[in-house]
Amino acid sequence: MSNQDWRYDEDRLTLRQTCLSFLLKRYGGVKIEEVSYSTRDIYECVDTWISQGHGSAQGIDSYFTTYFANL
């Protein structure tokens, strides 16, 4: 029995990096319509995205704006 968590296997870590890079470039440190997005929101979004089993970054932008950007 392995103690490896599937969320942190090599493929998921690469996906996590891709998602973080995309969201940080798009929303990190900027204000859009007077809303400032925190780095914490971005990291939590990516962690949730990966934990839900998504296999690609496709759709994370709309997921972030729907569930995390309005916090």
C-alpha positions as CSV (number, residue, x, y, z in Angstrom):
1,M,0.0,0.0,0.0
2,S,1.4,3.4,-1.0
3,N,1.2,6.5,1.0
4,Q,1.4,8.7,-2.1
5,D,-1.5,11.1,-2.4
6,W,-2.7,11.2,-6.1
7,R,-3.1,15.0,-5.9
8,Y,0.7,15.3,-5.7
9,D,1.9,12.9,-8.3
10,E,4.1,14.2,-11.0
11,D,1.3,14.9,-13.5
12,R,-0.9,16.7,-11.0
13,L,2.1,18.8,-9.8
14,T,2.7,19.8,-13.4
15,L,-1.0,20.7,-13.8
16,R,-1.0,22.6,-10.6
17,Q,2.0,24.6,-11.9
18,T,0.2,25.3,-15.2
19,C,-3.0,26.4,-13.4
20,L,-1.2,28.6,-10.9
21,S,0.9,30.3,-13.6
22,F,-2.2,31.0,-15.7
23,L,-4.3,32.5,-12.9
24,L,-1.4,34.5,-11.4
25,K,-0.6,36.0,-14.7
26,R,-4.3,36.8,-15.3
27,Y,-5.4,37.9,-11.9
28,G,-2.4,38.2,-9.6
29,G,-1.7,41.7,-8.4
30,V,-4.2,43.5,-10.6
31,K,-7.5,45.2,-10.1
32,I,-10.3,44.4,-12.4
33,E,-13.4,46.6,-12.1
34,E,-12.1,47.7,-8.7
35,V,-11.8,44.1,-7.4
36,S,-8.4,42.9,-6.2
37,Y,-7.9,39.2,-6.3
38,S,-5.7,37.7,-3.6
39,T,-2.9,35.2,-4.1
40,R,-4.6,33.1,-1.5
41,D,-7.8,32.9,-3.5
42,I,-5.8,31.8,-6.5
43,Y,-3.9,29.1,-4.6
44,E,-7.1,27.8,-3.0
45,C,-8.8,27.7,-6.4
46,V,-6.1,25.6,-7.9
47,D,-6.0,23.3,-4.9
48,T,-9.7,22.7,-5.1
49,W,-9.5,22.3,-8.9
50,I,-6.8,19.6,-8.6
51,S,-8.6,17.9,-5.6
52,Q,-11.8,17.6,-7.6
53,G,-9.9,15.5,-10.1
54,H,-9.7,17.8,-13.1
55,G,-7.1,16.6,-15.6
56,S,-6.4,19.8,-17.5
57,A,-6.5,23.6,-16.9
58,Q,-9.3,24.0,-19.4
59,G,-12.2,25.8,-17.6
60,I,-10.2,27.0,-14.6
61,D,-10.7,30.6,-15.6
62,S,-14.5,30.5,-15.5
63,Y,-14.3,28.3,-12.3
64,F,-12.2,30.9,-10.6
65,T,-14.4,33.9,-11.6
66,T,-17.5,32.0,-10.6
67,Y,-16.5,30.5,-7.2
68,F,-13.4,32.5,-6.0
69,A,-13.3,36.0,-7.5
70,N,-16.5,37.0,-5.8
71,L,-15.2,36.4,-2.2
